């Protein structure tokens, strides 16, 4: 697997992923962060097409090795692609769900890509994804504006950024699959239905979280779900009470506000703030205020570090008492 190819790093954020899917010309889908795996939280997100688990990559993670009792036989009905460049894993995890859900309208571009690569070997599917102008250009449209680009090969071990990896969980033709582009193939975790697959995947994800939590590895969970506004508007067509109707209208309003926030945040991510910051520093220096501002910032940082240390100490003391 090559380091990055022509693919940039993108932020793991529901707003980024939602707009990325929209740019693939796939409609009616959005991404939400999952804060809890309890039944009520997952029920409120339904219908859920798939889950994406993000974790700090350790360099030796292989989904097929993590499930010794899983079925590793090849199923032609599963669209599985090997990952060939590091930075493409976020988009590849999203595609692993989109290309395996027949109920999703892929739009003309992704449908054509799926039809063309359907019979390819997993490694060739991965190469096709990497070399797709559409997939790469959409992915790279979310690159951060950074005028200081460092060659990763020149960084020391202490300077290198943490590498994060994405894997997908999706129900396919009556079975729950874990799809990891760094593994040898799709991992069949057992039978499931569209109604109970979230219940079946819960212990699998909890086991992964427990394993990584012991090493203080950061992770999060994202869900590909049906557009909430579409879901709420559909419910408005049914025979419901006045209170339920008002609640649904309020939820639709909140969704519109959220999507406007996504649009603004995504725009800010792509903006180069260096000239703005440079001019603020220059003006402060010209006014003779820069040194005082720097000293104030140092004191504030020292204060915050002290508060965090005390908070951690109190938490550890409380834990030892329990």
C-alpha atoms as a printed R data frame, in Angstrom:
    type eleno elety resid chain resno       x       y       z
1   ATOM     1    CA   UNK     A     1   0.000   0.000   0.000
2   ATOM     2    CA   UNK     A     2   1.431   3.388  -0.988
3   ATOM     3    CA   UNK     A     3   1.582   6.274   1.463
4   ATOM     4    CA   UNK     A     4  -1.070   8.653   0.103
5   ATOM     5    CA   UNK     A     5  -0.962   8.913  -3.659
6   ATOM     6    CA   UNK     A     6  -2.874  12.014  -4.753
7   ATOM     7    CA   UNK     A     7  -5.400  11.769  -1.905
8   ATOM     8    CA   UNK     A     8  -5.431  14.271   0.947
9   ATOM     9    CA   UNK     A     9  -6.385  13.773   4.583
10  ATOM    10    CA   UNK     A    10  -9.968  14.785   5.362
11  ATOM    11    CA   UNK     A    11 -11.586  15.415   8.705
12  ATOM    12    CA   UNK     A    12 -13.808  12.791  10.293
13  ATOM    13    CA   UNK     A    13 -16.922  14.913  10.657
14  ATOM    14    CA   UNK     A    14 -20.589  14.226   9.894
15  ATOM    15    CA   UNK     A    15 -20.902  17.517   8.021
16  ATOM    16    CA   UNK     A    16 -17.915  16.683   5.809
17  ATOM    17    CA   UNK     A    17 -19.131  13.160   5.086
18  ATOM    18    CA   UNK     A    18 -22.691  14.296   4.401
19  ATOM    19    CA   UNK     A    19 -21.550  16.862   1.825
20  ATOM    20    CA   UNK     A    20 -19.071  14.378   0.335
21  ATOM    21    CA   UNK     A    21 -21.883  11.889  -0.298
22  ATOM    22    CA   UNK     A    22 -23.996  14.662  -1.810
23  ATOM    23    CA   UNK     A    23 -21.133  15.543  -4.185
24  ATOM    24    CA   UNK     A    24 -21.148  11.931  -5.365
25  ATOM    25    CA   UNK     A    25 -24.690  12.758  -6.567
26  ATOM    26    CA   UNK     A    26 -26.195  10.388  -4.016
27  ATOM    27    CA   UNK     A    27 -29.375  11.886  -2.589
28  ATOM    28    CA   UNK     A    28 -31.393  11.241   0.550
29  ATOM    29    CA   UNK     A    29 -28.424  10.241   2.762
30  ATOM    30    CA   UNK     A    30 -26.768  11.981   5.687
31  ATOM    31    CA   UNK     A    31 -24.175  11.068   8.298
32  ATOM    32    CA   UNK     A    32 -24.651  11.401  12.047
33  ATOM    33    CA   UNK     A    33 -22.246  10.866  14.902
34  ATOM    34    CA   UNK     A    34 -23.303   8.082  17.264
35  ATOM    35    CA   UNK     A    35 -22.759   9.051  20.889
36  ATOM    36    CA   UNK     A    36 -24.228   5.924  22.458
37  ATOM    37    CA   UNK     A    37 -24.906   2.345  21.440
38  ATOM    38    CA   UNK     A    38 -28.017   2.001  23.584
39  ATOM    39    CA   UNK     A    39 -31.155   0.721  21.886
40  ATOM    40    CA   UNK     A    40 -33.056   4.016  22.103
41  ATOM    41    CA   UNK     A    41 -30.300   6.049  20.432
42  ATOM    42    CA   UNK     A    42 -29.966   3.592  17.558
43  ATOM    43    CA   UNK     A    43 -33.747   3.340  17.196
44  ATOM    44    CA   UNK     A    44 -34.018   7.116  16.723
45  ATOM    45    CA   UNK     A    45 -31.480   6.958  13.870
46  ATOM    46    CA   UNK     A    46 -33.318   4.315  11.840
47  ATOM    47    CA   UNK     A    47 -33.209   3.546   9.031
48  ATOM    48    CA   UNK     A    48 -29.433   3.058   9.386
49  ATOM    49    CA   UNK     A    49 -27.657   1.840   6.249
50  ATOM    50    CA   UNK     A    50 -24.280   1.223   7.867
51  ATOM    51    CA   UNK     A    51 -21.834   2.255  10.582
52  ATOM    52    CA   UNK     A    52 -18.292   3.591  10.250
53  ATOM    53    CA   UNK     A    53 -15.854   3.020  13.090
54  ATOM    54    CA   UNK     A    54 -12.814   5.301  13.335
55  ATOM    55    CA   UNK     A    55  -9.796   4.382  15.461
56  ATOM    56    CA   UNK     A    56  -6.090   5.055  15.762
57  ATOM    57    CA   UNK     A    57  -4.330   2.550  13.559
58  ATOM    58    CA   UNK     A    58  -1.675   0.432  15.281
59  ATOM    59    CA   UNK     A    59  -0.066  -0.970  12.154
60  ATOM    60    CA   UNK     A    60  -1.080  -4.577  12.808
61  ATOM    61    CA   UNK     A    61  -4.874  -4.424  12.807
62  ATOM    62    CA   UNK     A    62  -6.553  -6.983  10.569
63  ATOM    63    CA   UNK     A    63 -10.294  -7.494  10.884
64  ATOM    64    CA   UNK     A    64 -10.028 -11.065   9.671
65  ATOM    65    CA   UNK     A    65  -7.628 -11.862  12.511
66  ATOM    66    CA   UNK     A    66  -9.809 -10.134  15.125
67  ATOM    67    CA   UNK     A    67 -12.683 -12.574  14.522
68  ATOM    68    CA   UNK     A    68 -11.244 -16.114  14.487
69  ATOM    69    CA   UNK     A    69 -14.714 -17.684  14.404
70  ATOM    70    CA   UNK     A    70 -16.035 -15.491  11.570
71  ATOM    71    CA   UNK     A    71 -16.865 -16.736   8.085
72  ATOM    72    CA   UNK     A    72 -14.119 -15.534   5.721
73  ATOM    73    CA   UNK     A    73 -15.429 -17.269   2.601
74  ATOM    74    CA   UNK     A    74 -15.814 -15.071  -0.458
75  ATOM    75    CA   UNK     A    75 -19.360 -13.928  -1.226
76  ATOM    76    CA   UNK     A    76 -19.788 -12.478  -4.697
77  ATOM    77    CA   UNK     A    77 -22.761 -10.440  -3.511
78  ATOM    78    CA   UNK     A    78 -20.464  -8.328  -1.288
79  ATOM    79    CA   UNK     A    79 -18.725  -5.388  -2.925
80  ATOM    80    CA   UNK     A    80 -15.298  -5.395  -1.265
81  ATOM    81    CA   UNK     A    81 -12.304  -3.289  -2.306
82  ATOM    82    CA   UNK     A    82  -8.765  -3.436  -0.981
83  ATOM    83    CA   UNK     A    83  -7.344  -0.126   0.188
84  ATOM    84    CA   UNK     A    84  -4.259   0.861  -1.824
85  ATOM    85    CA   UNK     A    85  -3.522   4.362  -0.445
86  ATOM    86    CA   UNK     A    86  -3.672   5.472   3.191
87  ATOM    87    CA   UNK     A    87  -5.577   8.717   2.875
88  ATOM    88    CA   UNK     A    88  -8.491   7.203   0.953
89  ATOM    89    CA   UNK     A    89  -9.812   5.121   3.866
90  ATOM    90    CA   UNK     A    90 -12.559   7.577   4.899
91  ATOM    91    CA   UNK     A    91 -14.068   7.724   1.422
92  ATOM    92    CA   UNK     A    92 -13.570   3.991   0.951
93  ATOM    93    CA   UNK     A    93 -15.449   3.245   4.193
94  ATOM    94    CA   UNK     A    94 -18.349   5.381   2.967
95  ATOM    95    CA   UNK     A    95 -18.325   3.655  -0.422
96  ATOM    96    CA   UNK     A    96 -18.284   0.244   1.279
97  ATOM    97    CA   UNK     A    97 -21.721   1.077   2.648
98  ATOM    98    CA   UNK     A    98 -23.151   2.921  -0.347
99  ATOM    99    CA   UNK     A    99 -22.137   0.224  -2.850
100 ATOM   100    CA   UNK     A   100 -23.591  -2.571  -0.697
101 ATOM   101    CA   UNK     A   101 -27.039  -1.088  -0.021
102 ATOM   102    CA   UNK     A   102 -29.493  -1.770  -2.862
103 ATOM   103    CA   UNK     A   103 -32.084   0.515  -1.236
104 ATOM   104    CA   UNK     A   104 -29.840   3.561  -1.772
105 ATOM   105    CA   UNK     A   105 -30.171   5.455  -5.038
106 ATOM   106    CA   UNK     A   106 -26.518   5.773  -6.050
107 ATOM   107    CA   UNK     A   107 -27.141   8.219  -8.853
108 ATOM   108    CA   UNK     A   108 -25.693   7.765 -12.358
109 ATOM   109    CA   UNK     A   109 -21.993   8.212 -11.528
110 ATOM   110    CA   UNK     A   110 -21.609   5.746  -8.654
111 ATOM   111    CA   UNK     A   111 -23.983   3.261 -10.277
112 ATOM   112    CA   UNK     A   112 -21.871   3.295 -13.438
113 ATOM   113    CA   UNK     A   113 -18.701   2.844 -11.365
114 ATOM   114    CA   UNK     A   114 -20.235  -0.071  -9.463
115 ATOM   115    CA   UNK     A   115 -21.457  -1.785 -12.633
116 ATOM   116    CA   UNK     A   116 -18.076  -1.352 -14.339
117 ATOM   117    CA   UNK     A   117 -16.033  -2.725 -11.421
118 ATOM   118    CA   UNK     A   118 -18.489  -5.322 -10.123
119 ATOM   119    CA   UNK     A   119 -16.514  -8.339 -11.405
120 ATOM   120    CA   UNK     A   120 -13.076  -6.929 -10.511
121 ATOM   121    CA   UNK     A   121 -10.850  -8.557  -7.902
122 ATOM   122    CA   UNK     A   122 -10.746  -6.657  -4.558
123 ATOM   123    CA   UNK     A   123  -7.292  -5.226  -5.291
124 ATOM   124    CA   UNK     A   124  -8.443  -4.052  -8.727
125 ATOM   125    CA   UNK     A   125 -11.566  -2.483  -7.191
126 ATOM   126    CA   UNK     A   126  -9.276  -0.572  -4.824
127 ATOM   127    CA   UNK     A   127  -7.138   0.619  -7.738
128 ATOM   128    CA   UNK     A   128 -10.246   1.659  -9.645
129 ATOM   129    CA   UNK     A   129 -11.414   3.733  -6.657
130 ATOM   130    CA   UNK     A   130  -8.005   5.350  -6.267
131 ATOM   131    CA   UNK     A   131  -7.786   6.210  -9.971
132 ATOM   132    CA   UNK     A   132 -11.352   7.482 -10.316
133 ATOM   133    CA   UNK     A   133 -11.263  11.196 -11.146
134 ATOM   134    CA   UNK     A   134 -14.729  11.675  -9.630
135 ATOM   135    CA   UNK     A   135 -13.976   9.961  -6.316
136 ATOM   136    CA   UNK     A   136 -10.554  11.560  -5.929
137 ATOM   137    CA   UNK     A   137 -11.679  15.080  -6.861
138 ATOM   138    CA   UNK     A   138 -14.664  14.984  -4.506
139 ATOM   139    CA   UNK     A   139 -12.491  13.607  -1.696
140 ATOM   140    CA   UNK     A   140  -9.768  16.209  -2.255
141 ATOM   141    CA   UNK     A   141 -12.294  19.049  -2.337
142 ATOM   142    CA   UNK     A   142 -12.372  18.739   1.461
143 ATOM   143    CA   UNK     A   143  -8.639  19.200   1.937
144 ATOM   144    CA   UNK     A   144  -7.603  21.665   4.596
145 ATOM   145    CA   UNK     A   145  -6.033  24.886   3.360
146 ATOM   146    CA   UNK     A   146  -2.480  24.516   4.629
147 ATOM   147    CA   UNK     A   147   0.358  26.476   2.994
148 ATOM   148    CA   UNK     A   148   2.933  24.518   5.013
149 ATOM   149    CA   UNK     A   149   3.046  21.026   3.536
150 ATOM   150    CA   UNK     A   150   5.548  18.688   5.175
151 ATOM   151    CA   UNK     A   151   6.970  15.611   3.491
152 ATOM   152    CA   UNK     A   152   5.930  12.760   5.840
153 ATOM   153    CA   UNK     A   153   9.082  10.805   4.941
154 ATOM   154    CA   UNK     A   154  11.211  13.601   6.425
155 ATOM   155    CA   UNK     A   155   9.446  13.683   9.802
156 ATOM   156    CA   UNK     A   156  10.963  12.015  12.844
157 ATOM   157    CA   UNK     A   157   9.021   9.350  14.737
158 ATOM   158    CA   UNK     A   158   8.047  11.935  17.356
159 ATOM   159    CA   UNK     A   159   6.811  14.434  14.758
160 ATOM   160    CA   UNK     A   160   4.672  12.105  12.670
161 ATOM   161    CA   UNK     A   161   0.941  12.539  13.022
162 ATOM   162    CA   UNK     A   162  -1.260   9.767  14.349
163 ATOM   163    CA   UNK     A   163  -2.787   7.627  11.609
164 ATOM   164    CA   UNK     A   164  -6.490   6.890  11.860
165 ATOM   165    CA   UNK     A   165  -8.359   4.165  10.046
166 ATOM   166    CA   UNK     A   166 -12.007   3.636   9.105
167 ATOM   167    CA   UNK     A   167 -13.883   0.354   8.840
168 ATOM   168    CA   UNK     A   168 -17.524  -0.246   7.944
169 ATOM   169    CA   UNK     A   169 -20.299  -2.434   9.334
170 ATOM   170    CA   UNK     A   170 -23.195  -3.142   7.017
171 ATOM   171    CA   UNK     A   171 -25.952  -5.766   6.613
172 ATOM   172    CA   UNK     A   172 -25.745  -7.497   3.235
173 ATOM   173    CA   UNK     A   173 -28.206 -10.155   2.061
174 ATOM   174    CA   UNK     A   174 -29.052 -11.451   5.521
175 ATOM   175    CA   UNK     A   175 -25.560 -11.287   7.039
176 ATOM   176    CA   UNK     A   176 -23.639  -8.703   9.064
177 ATOM   177    CA   UNK     A   177 -20.298  -7.795   7.498
178 ATOM   178    CA   UNK     A   178 -17.227  -5.949   8.706
179 ATOM   179    CA   UNK     A   179 -15.525  -4.326   5.708
180 ATOM   180    CA   UNK     A   180 -11.938  -3.234   6.223
181 ATOM   181    CA   UNK     A   181  -9.901  -2.325   3.162
182 ATOM   182    CA   UNK     A   182  -6.692  -3.368   4.939
183 ATOM   183    CA   UNK     A   183  -7.967  -6.909   5.549
184 ATOM   184    CA   UNK     A   184  -7.763  -9.889   3.233
185 ATOM   185    CA   UNK     A   185 -11.496  -9.816   2.583
186 ATOM   186    CA   UNK     A   186 -14.953  -9.121   4.000
187 ATOM   187    CA   UNK     A   187 -15.655 -10.638   7.417
188 ATOM   188    CA   UNK     A   188 -19.042 -12.324   7.839
189 ATOM   189    CA   UNK     A   189 -20.045 -11.824  11.487
190 ATOM   190    CA   UNK     A   190 -23.152 -13.970  11.266
191 ATOM   191    CA   UNK     A   191 -26.780 -13.863  10.134
192 ATOM   192    CA   UNK     A   192 -28.919 -10.797  10.726
193 ATOM   193    CA   UNK     A   193 -31.993  -9.003   9.469
194 ATOM   194    CA   UNK     A   194 -32.604  -5.355   8.654
195 ATOM   195    CA   UNK     A   195 -34.419  -5.129  11.981
196 ATOM   196    CA   UNK     A   196 -31.843  -6.703  14.293
197 ATOM   197    CA   UNK     A   197 -28.454  -5.985  12.697
198 ATOM   198    CA   UNK     A   198 -27.811  -2.973  14.954
199 ATOM   199    CA   UNK     A   199 -28.379  -5.205  17.962
200 ATOM   200    CA   UNK     A   200 -25.968  -7.773  16.511
201 ATOM   201    CA   UNK     A   201 -23.237  -5.225  15.769
202 ATOM   202    CA   UNK     A   202 -23.374  -3.602  19.216
203 ATOM   203    CA   UNK     A   203 -21.196  -6.192  21.055
204 ATOM   204    CA   UNK     A   204 -18.729  -6.268  18.137
205 ATOM   205    CA   UNK     A   205 -18.137  -2.519  18.336
206 ATOM   206    CA   UNK     A   206 -18.105  -2.554  22.133
207 ATOM   207    CA   UNK     A   207 -15.413  -5.227  22.059
208 ATOM   208    CA   UNK     A   208 -13.300  -3.084  19.720
209 ATOM   209    CA   UNK     A   209 -13.789  -0.011  21.903
210 ATOM   210    CA   UNK     A   210 -12.790  -1.931  25.017
211 ATOM   211    CA   UNK     A   211  -9.689  -3.246  23.294
212 ATOM   212    CA   UNK     A   212  -8.561   0.184  22.097
213 ATOM   213    CA   UNK     A   213  -9.592   2.030  25.271
214 ATOM   214    CA   UNK     A   214  -7.002   0.075  27.269
215 ATOM   215    CA   UNK     A   215  -4.309   1.699  25.120
216 ATOM   216    CA   UNK     A   216  -5.957   5.148  25.297
217 ATOM   217    CA   UNK     A   217  -6.707   5.096  21.592
218 ATOM   218    CA   UNK     A   218  -9.170   7.662  20.295
219 ATOM   219    CA   UNK     A   219 -12.148   6.446  18.291
220 ATOM   220    CA   UNK     A   220 -15.623   7.478  17.215
221 ATOM   221    CA   UNK     A   221 -18.636   6.037  15.450
222 ATOM   222    CA   UNK     A   222 -20.619   7.462  12.536
223 ATOM   223    CA   UNK     A   223 -23.881   6.261  10.996
224 ATOM   224    CA   UNK     A   224 -25.056   6.556   7.400
225 ATOM   225    CA   UNK     A   225 -28.780   7.157   7.707
226 ATOM   226    CA   UNK     A   226 -31.728   8.294   5.661
227 ATOM   227    CA   UNK     A   227 -32.074  12.062   5.392
228 ATOM   228    CA   UNK     A   228 -33.886  13.135   8.559
229 ATOM   229    CA   UNK     A   229 -35.956  15.827   6.852
230 ATOM   230    CA   UNK     A   230 -37.274  13.250   4.390
231 ATOM   231    CA   UNK     A   231 -38.105  10.904   7.290
232 ATOM   232    CA   UNK     A   232 -39.959  13.610   9.223
233 ATOM   233    CA   UNK     A   233 -41.880  14.830   6.161
234 ATOM   234    CA   UNK     A   234 -42.988  11.275   5.472
235 ATOM   235    CA   UNK     A   235 -44.339  10.997   9.025
236 ATOM   236    CA   UNK     A   236 -46.243  14.256   8.547
237 ATOM   237    CA   UNK     A   237 -48.278  12.513   5.846
238 ATOM   238    CA   UNK     A   238 -49.640   9.999   8.367
239 ATOM   239    CA   UNK     A   239 -52.521  10.460  10.786
240 ATOM   240    CA   UNK     A   240 -50.818  12.044  13.815
241 ATOM   241    CA   UNK     A   241 -51.806  14.355  16.649
242 ATOM   242    CA   UNK     A   242 -51.313  18.125  16.644
243 ATOM   243    CA   UNK     A   243 -48.504  17.805  19.214
244 ATOM   244    CA   UNK     A   244 -46.677  15.206  17.113
245 ATOM   245    CA   UNK     A   245 -47.023  17.401  14.028
246 ATOM   246    CA   UNK     A   246 -45.569  20.410  15.848
247 ATOM   247    CA   UNK     A   247 -42.685  18.306  17.125
248 ATOM   248    CA   UNK     A   248 -41.887  17.047  13.623
249 ATOM   249    CA   UNK     A   249 -41.999  20.582  12.197
250 ATOM   250    CA   UNK     A   250 -39.589  21.678  14.918
251 ATOM   251    CA   UNK     A   251 -37.235  18.790  14.084
252 ATOM   252    CA   UNK     A   252 -37.303  19.781  10.408
253 ATOM   253    CA   UNK     A   253 -36.386  23.339  11.355
254 ATOM   254    CA   UNK     A   254 -33.468  22.039  13.446
255 ATOM   255    CA   UNK     A   255 -32.258  19.923  10.520
256 ATOM   256    CA   UNK     A   256 -32.272  22.973   8.251
257 ATOM   257    CA   UNK     A   257 -30.258  24.920  10.821
258 ATOM   258    CA   UNK     A   258 -27.795  22.040  11.139
259 ATOM   259    CA   UNK     A   259 -27.251  21.778   7.398
260 ATOM   260    CA   UNK     A   260 -26.630  25.528   7.146
261 ATOM   261    CA   UNK     A   261 -24.029  25.127   9.904
262 ATOM   262    CA   UNK     A   262 -22.440  22.242   7.977
263 ATOM   263    CA   UNK     A   263 -22.213  24.436   4.892
264 ATOM   264    CA   UNK     A   264 -20.523  27.252   6.809
265 ATOM   265    CA   UNK     A   265 -18.108  24.934   8.635
266 ATOM   266    CA   UNK     A   266 -17.100  23.179   5.415
267 ATOM   267    CA   UNK     A   267 -16.438  26.540   3.803
268 ATOM   268    CA   UNK     A   268 -14.255  27.601   6.738
269 ATOM   269    CA   UNK     A   269 -12.301  24.335   6.573
270 ATOM   270    CA   UNK     A   270 -11.213  25.139   3.039
271 ATOM   271    CA   UNK     A   271 -10.301  28.771   3.744
272 ATOM   272    CA   UNK     A   272  -6.695  29.900   4.172
273 ATOM   273    CA   UNK     A   273  -6.554  31.999   7.350
274 ATOM   274    CA   UNK     A   274  -2.769  32.544   7.266
275 ATOM   275    CA   UNK     A   275  -2.909  36.060   5.668
276 ATOM   276    CA   UNK     A   276  -5.569  37.090   8.208
277 ATOM   277    CA   UNK     A   277  -3.518  35.804  11.162
278 ATOM   278    CA   UNK     A   278  -0.339  37.349   9.773
279 ATOM   279    CA   UNK     A   279  -1.933  40.782   9.517
280 ATOM   280    CA   UNK     A   280  -3.348  40.607  13.052
281 ATOM   281    CA   UNK     A   281   0.123  39.775  14.400
282 ATOM   282    CA   UNK     A   282   1.673  42.555  12.315
283 ATOM   283    CA   UNK     A   283  -0.832  45.160  13.549
284 ATOM   284    CA   UNK     A   284  -0.355  44.112  17.182
285 ATOM   285    CA   UNK     A   285   3.410  44.383  16.741
286 ATOM   286    CA   UNK     A   286   3.114  47.849  15.191
287 ATOM   287    CA   UNK     A   287   0.993  48.968  18.139
288 ATOM   288    CA   UNK     A   288   3.504  47.542  20.606
289 ATOM   289    CA   UNK     A   289   0.886  45.153  22.000
290 ATOM   290    CA   UNK     A   290   2.248  41.836  20.757
291 ATOM   291    CA   UNK     A   291   4.617  41.012  23.644
292 ATOM   292    CA   UNK     A   292   1.906  41.668  26.226
293 ATOM   293    CA   UNK     A   293  -0.566  39.470  24.329
294 ATOM   294    CA   UNK     A   294   1.990  36.652  24.136
295 ATOM   295    CA   UNK     A   295   2.673  36.817  27.879
296 ATOM   296    CA   UNK     A   296  -1.068  36.820  28.598
297 ATOM   297    CA   UNK     A   297  -1.536  33.753  26.369
298 ATOM   298    CA   UNK     A   298   1.304  31.939  28.154
299 ATOM   299    CA   UNK     A   299  -0.278  32.621  31.551
300 ATOM   300    CA   UNK     A   300  -3.681  31.437  30.333
301 ATOM   301    CA   UNK     A   301  -2.168  28.243  28.926
302 ATOM   302    CA   UNK     A   302  -0.303  27.564  32.179
303 ATOM   303    CA   UNK     A   303  -3.543  28.112  34.089
304 ATOM   304    CA   UNK     A   304  -5.442  25.671  31.878
305 ATOM   305    CA   UNK     A   305  -2.721  23.029  32.184
306 ATOM   306    CA   UNK     A   306  -2.824  23.354  35.976
307 ATOM   307    CA   UNK     A   307  -6.626  23.045  36.015
308 ATOM   308    CA   UNK     A   308  -6.508  19.947  33.797
309 ATOM   309    CA   UNK     A   309  -3.825  18.366  35.980
310 ATOM   310    CA   UNK     A   310  -5.864  19.014  39.133
311 ATOM   311    CA   UNK     A   311  -9.002  17.658  37.485
312 ATOM   312    CA   UNK     A   312  -7.181  14.493  36.439
313 ATOM   313    CA   UNK     A   313  -5.691  14.100  39.914
314 ATOM   314    CA   UNK     A   314  -9.116  14.460  41.566
315 ATOM   315    CA   UNK     A   315 -10.637  11.962  39.133
316 ATOM   316    CA   UNK     A   316  -7.904   9.408  39.860
317 ATOM   317    CA   UNK     A   317  -8.330   9.933  43.604
318 ATOM   318    CA   UNK     A   318 -12.078   9.466  43.307
319 ATOM   319    CA   UNK     A   319 -11.581   6.300  41.261
320 ATOM   320    CA   UNK     A   320  -9.183   4.785  43.788
321 ATOM   321    CA   UNK     A   321 -11.683   5.350  46.588
322 ATOM   322    CA   UNK     A   322 -14.379   3.499  44.645
